[in-house]
Every structure is written in structure tokens, then in C-alpha cells.
Amino acid sequence: MADDFTPHYGLIEQVAPGIRRVLAHNPGPFTYYGTGTYIVGNGTVAVIDPGPNDPDHLAALRKVLAGERVSHIVITHTHHDHSPAAVPLKAETGAVVMGCAPLVIEDSGPRADAGFDVTYAPDHVMADGETVSGPGWTLEAVATPGHTSNHLCFAFAEQKALFT
């Protein structure tokens, strides 16, 4: 599937060993084909950026995660297309939500922050270099402010991959 650029919404795609992706059906100028939700590991897994709080996307995640234990929900940043599904996914799985800090804007002046998820409330904020792991996988937080001030990337040591 490496040369197939057709979006496959709601289906599990094996990206690399230990890395699977489910594409949310939210194409647009910021998401391109849609938000990629990544599942790391097998059996006991981490879900990176669960995506929008969309019933169809959540149903697809339930289907592909059936029979697996979600131990961690890991968030890169708090735009509406990346973090809102953490709330229902945590409620269904009991997983720990961790990753970037909530976005804090103390200025009441003009700004363009309508795209931020103000409901995001992690159980644990990760610092640069901090890791989370499960059987056969380790994710290391890499602070990358820029896209958003609270942005983190995650290095997947076992596959030498970076979730940006």
C-alpha cells in the first residue's frame, strides 16, 4: 500500500511493524486526507492522537482495537482534529491520557485559537525526553513548539520512527 494514496477511512492500515493507522474522515486544508490516529504495539497498545470526537471515527477505533488493551492515549497537540476523542476513548478503555500540556492562553486580546480543544485534560503532562512504554514499544516525548506552543512529537525507539 506504500504507493496507494487513496484515503481508506475507518480501516486499519499497517504502516510498519508495530505501527498501525486509522484515518479519520475529516479531510481539509489542515488535515489533508484526514487525521491519522496511530496505534503502537500489539496486544497492549498506545493510541497516538485519537482524533476528532466523531461517532464514525470512534466506531472505527473500537473495531480495530477490539481484543487489545489500550494502556495509554498519547497526545501531540490540542487541535480539534487530534485530541477530543481522548475523552470517550479513555471512558471506554480506562487508559491513561498523557502527552502535551493543555494550551493556556492568559491574554483576552484578539487571537486565532478557535481550533484548540479546551476540554483536553491529560492525566500526565510529559516533559521533553520522558518515555512511556509497553510490551515491545517505547515512546519518547520530543518537545517541538512551533505548530502549537504545546506541541510534542514522539520517537518510537524500536522502529526508529517519529510521530510528528
Contacts in CASP RR format, 6 or more apart in sequence:
PFRMAT RR
TARGET T0000
AUTHOR 0000-0000-0000
METHOD contacts of the structure
MODEL  1
MADDFTPHYGLIEQVAPGIRRVLAHNPGPFTYYGTGTYIVGNGTVAVIDP
GPNDPDHLAALRKVLAGERVSHIVITHTHHDHSPAAVPLKAETGAVVMGC
APLVIEDSGPRADAGFDVTYAPDHVMADGETVSGPGWTLEAVATPGHTSN
HLCFAFAEQKALFT
1 13 0 8 1.000
7 23 0 8 1.000
7 25 0 8 1.000
7 27 0 8 1.000
7 33 0 8 1.000
7 34 0 8 1.000
8 23 0 8 1.000
9 23 0 8 1.000
9 24 0 8 1.000
9 25 0 8 1.000
9 56 0 8 1.000
9 60 0 8 1.000
10 22 0 8 1.000
10 23 0 8 1.000
10 24 0 8 1.000
10 25 0 8 1.000
10 56 0 8 1.000
10 57 0 8 1.000
10 60 0 8 1.000
10 64 0 8 1.000
11 22 0 8 1.000
11 23 0 8 1.000
11 60 0 8 1.000
12 20 0 8 1.000
12 21 0 8 1.000
12 22 0 8 1.000
12 39 0 8 1.000
12 64 0 8 1.000
13 20 0 8 1.000
13 21 0 8 1.000
13 22 0 8 1.000
13 23 0 8 1.000
14 20 0 8 1.000
15 21 0 8 1.000
15 38 0 8 1.000
16 159 0 8 1.000
16 161 0 8 1.000
17 159 0 8 1.000
18 40 0 8 1.000
18 41 0 8 1.000
18 42 0 8 1.000
18 137 0 8 1.000
18 158 0 8 1.000
18 159 0 8 1.000
19 38 0 8 1.000
19 39 0 8 1.000
19 40 0 8 1.000
19 41 0 8 1.000
19 156 0 8 1.000
19 159 0 8 1.000
19 161 0 8 1.000
20 38 0 8 1.000
20 39 0 8 1.000
20 64 0 8 1.000
21 36 0 8 1.000
21 37 0 8 1.000
21 38 0 8 1.000
21 39 0 8 1.000
22 36 0 8 1.000
22 37 0 8 1.000
22 39 0 8 1.000
22 57 0 8 1.000
22 60 0 8 1.000
22 61 0 8 1.000
22 64 0 8 1.000
23 33 0 8 1.000
23 34 0 8 1.000
23 35 0 8 1.000
23 36 0 8 1.000
23 37 0 8 1.000
24 31 0 8 1.000
24 34 0 8 1.000
24 35 0 8 1.000
24 36 0 8 1.000
24 37 0 8 1.000
24 51 0 8 1.000
24 52 0 8 1.000
24 54 0 8 1.000
24 57 0 8 1.000
24 81 0 8 1.000
25 34 0 8 1.000
25 54 0 8 1.000
25 56 0 8 1.000
25 57 0 8 1.000
26 34 0 8 1.000
26 35 0 8 1.000
26 52 0 8 1.000
26 54 0 8 1.000
26 57 0 8 1.000
26 81 0 8 1.000
27 33 0 8 1.000
27 34 0 8 1.000
28 34 0 8 1.000
30 79 0 8 1.000
30 81 0 8 1.000
31 81 0 8 1.000
34 81 0 8 1.000
35 49 0 8 1.000
35 51 0 8 1.000
35 52 0 8 1.000
35 81 0 8 1.000
35 82 0 8 1.000
36 49 0 8 1.000
36 51 0 8 1.000
37 47 0 8 1.000
37 48 0 8 1.000
37 49 0 8 1.000
37 50 0 8 1.000
37 51 0 8 1.000
37 57 0 8 1.000
37 61 0 8 1.000
37 85 0 8 1.000
38 47 0 8 1.000
38 48 0 8 1.000
38 49 0 8 1.000
38 163 0 8 1.000
39 45 0 8 1.000
39 46 0 8 1.000
39 47 0 8 1.000
39 48 0 8 1.000
39 64 0 8 1.000
39 65 0 8 1.000
39 68 0 8 1.000
40 46 0 8 1.000
40 47 0 8 1.000
40 48 0 8 1.000
40 137 0 8 1.000
40 139 0 8 1.000
40 156 0 8 1.000
41 134 0 8 1.000
41 135 0 8 1.000
41 136 0 8 1.000
41 137 0 8 1.000
42 68 0 8 1.000
42 135 0 8 1.000
43 67 0 8 1.000
43 68 0 8 1.000
43 69 0 8 1.000
43 135 0 8 1.000
44 68 0 8 1.000
44 69 0 8 1.000
44 71 0 8 1.000
44 134 0 8 1.000
44 135 0 8 1.000
45 65 0 8 1.000
45 68 0 8 1.000
45 69 0 8 1.000
45 70 0 8 1.000
45 71 0 8 1.000
45 137 0 8 1.000
46 70 0 8 1.000
46 71 0 8 1.000
46 72 0 8 1.000
46 73 0 8 1.000
46 74 0 8 1.000
46 132 0 8 1.000
46 134 0 8 1.000
46 137 0 8 1.000
46 139 0 8 1.000
47 61 0 8 1.000
47 65 0 8 1.000
47 70 0 8 1.000
47 72 0 8 1.000
47 73 0 8 1.000
47 74 0 8 1.000
47 89 0 8 1.000
47 95 0 8 1.000
48 74 0 8 1.000
48 75 0 8 1.000
48 76 0 8 1.000
48 139 0 8 1.000
48 154 0 8 1.000
48 163 0 8 1.000
49 74 0 8 1.000
49 75 0 8 1.000
49 76 0 8 1.000
49 82 0 8 1.000
49 83 0 8 1.000
49 163 0 8 1.000
50 61 0 8 1.000
50 73 0 8 1.000
50 75 0 8 1.000
50 82 0 8 1.000
50 83 0 8 1.000
50 84 0 8 1.000
50 85 0 8 1.000
50 86 0 8 1.000
50 89 0 8 1.000
51 57 0 8 1.000
51 81 0 8 1.000
51 82 0 8 1.000
51 83 0 8 1.000
51 84 0 8 1.000
51 85 0 8 1.000
52 80 0 8 1.000
52 81 0 8 1.000
52 84 0 8 1.000
52 85 0 8 1.000
53 84 0 8 1.000
53 85 0 8 1.000
53 87 0 8 1.000
53 88 0 8 1.000
54 85 0 8 1.000
57 85 0 8 1.000
58 85 0 8 1.000
58 88 0 8 1.000
58 89 0 8 1.000
61 85 0 8 1.000
61 89 0 8 1.000
62 92 0 8 1.000
65 93 0 8 1.000
69 93 0 8 1.000
70 89 0 8 1.000
70 93 0 8 1.000
70 94 0 8 1.000
70 95 0 8 1.000
71 95 0 8 1.000
71 96 0 8 1.000
71 134 0 8 1.000
72 95 0 8 1.000
72 96 0 8 1.000
72 97 0 8 1.000
72 98 0 8 1.000
72 132 0 8 1.000
72 139 0 8 1.000
73 86 0 8 1.000
73 89 0 8 1.000
73 90 0 8 1.000
73 93 0 8 1.000
73 95 0 8 1.000
73 96 0 8 1.000
73 97 0 8 1.000
73 98 0 8 1.000
74 98 0 8 1.000
74 99 0 8 1.000
74 132 0 8 1.000
74 139 0 8 1.000
74 154 0 8 1.000
75 82 0 8 1.000
75 83 0 8 1.000
75 86 0 8 1.000
75 97 0 8 1.000
75 98 0 8 1.000
75 99 0 8 1.000
75 100 0 8 1.000
75 120 0 8 1.000
75 122 0 8 1.000
75 152 0 8 1.000
76 82 0 8 1.000
76 99 0 8 1.000
76 100 0 8 1.000
76 151 0 8 1.000
76 152 0 8 1.000
76 153 0 8 1.000
76 154 0 8 1.000
76 163 0 8 1.000
76 164 0 8 1.000
77 83 0 8 1.000
77 100 0 8 1.000
77 147 0 8 1.000
77 148 0 8 1.000
77 150 0 8 1.000
77 151 0 8 1.000
77 152 0 8 1.000
78 100 0 8 1.000
78 102 0 8 1.000
78 103 0 8 1.000
78 116 0 8 1.000
78 117 0 8 1.000
78 120 0 8 1.000
78 148 0 8 1.000
78 150 0 8 1.000
79 115 0 8 1.000
79 116 0 8 1.000
79 117 0 8 1.000
79 148 0 8 1.000
80 115 0 8 1.000
80 116 0 8 1.000
80 117 0 8 1.000
82 117 0 8 1.000
83 117 0 8 1.000
83 120 0 8 1.000
84 117 0 8 1.000
84 119 0 8 1.000
84 120 0 8 1.000
86 97 0 8 1.000
86 120 0 8 1.000
87 119 0 8 1.000
89 95 0 8 1.000
90 96 0 8 1.000
90 97 0 8 1.000
96 123 0 8 1.000
96 124 0 8 1.000
97 121 0 8 1.000
97 122 0 8 1.000
97 123 0 8 1.000
97 124 0 8 1.000
98 122 0 8 1.000
98 123 0 8 1.000
98 124 0 8 1.000
98 125 0 8 1.000
98 126 0 8 1.000
98 132 0 8 1.000
99 122 0 8 1.000
99 124 0 8 1.000
99 125 0 8 1.000
99 126 0 8 1.000
99 141 0 8 1.000
99 152 0 8 1.000
100 122 0 8 1.000
100 125 0 8 1.000
100 126 0 8 1.000
100 148 0 8 1.000
100 150 0 8 1.000
100 151 0 8 1.000
100 152 0 8 1.000
101 122 0 8 1.000
101 125 0 8 1.000
101 150 0 8 1.000
102 120 0 8 1.000
102 121 0 8 1.000
102 122 0 8 1.000
102 125 0 8 1.000
102 150 0 8 1.000
103 113 0 8 1.000
103 116 0 8 1.000
103 118 0 8 1.000
103 120 0 8 1.000
103 148 0 8 1.000
103 149 0 8 1.000
103 150 0 8 1.000
105 111 0 8 1.000
105 113 0 8 1.000
116 148 0 8 1.000
126 132 0 8 1.000
126 141 0 8 1.000
126 152 0 8 1.000
127 141 0 8 1.000
127 143 0 8 1.000
128 141 0 8 1.000
128 142 0 8 1.000
128 143 0 8 1.000
128 152 0 8 1.000
129 140 0 8 1.000
129 141 0 8 1.000
129 142 0 8 1.000
129 143 0 8 1.000
130 140 0 8 1.000
130 141 0 8 1.000
131 138 0 8 1.000
131 139 0 8 1.000
131 140 0 8 1.000
131 141 0 8 1.000
132 138 0 8 1.000
132 139 0 8 1.000
133 139 0 8 1.000
136 158 0 8 1.000
137 156 0 8 1.000
137 158 0 8 1.000
138 156 0 8 1.000
138 157 0 8 1.000
138 158 0 8 1.000
139 154 0 8 1.000
139 155 0 8 1.000
139 156 0 8 1.000
139 157 0 8 1.000
139 163 0 8 1.000
140 154 0 8 1.000
140 155 0 8 1.000
140 157 0 8 1.000
141 152 0 8 1.000
141 153 0 8 1.000
141 154 0 8 1.000
142 152 0 8 1.000
142 153 0 8 1.000
142 154 0 8 1.000
142 155 0 8 1.000
142 162 0 8 1.000
143 151 0 8 1.000
143 152 0 8 1.000
144 151 0 8 1.000
144 152 0 8 1.000
144 153 0 8 1.000
144 164 0 8 1.000
145 151 0 8 1.000
153 162 0 8 1.000
153 163 0 8 1.000
153 164 0 8 1.000
154 162 0 8 1.000
154 163 0 8 1.000
155 161 0 8 1.000
155 162 0 8 1.000
155 163 0 8 1.000
156 162 0 8 1.000
156 163 0 8 1.000
END
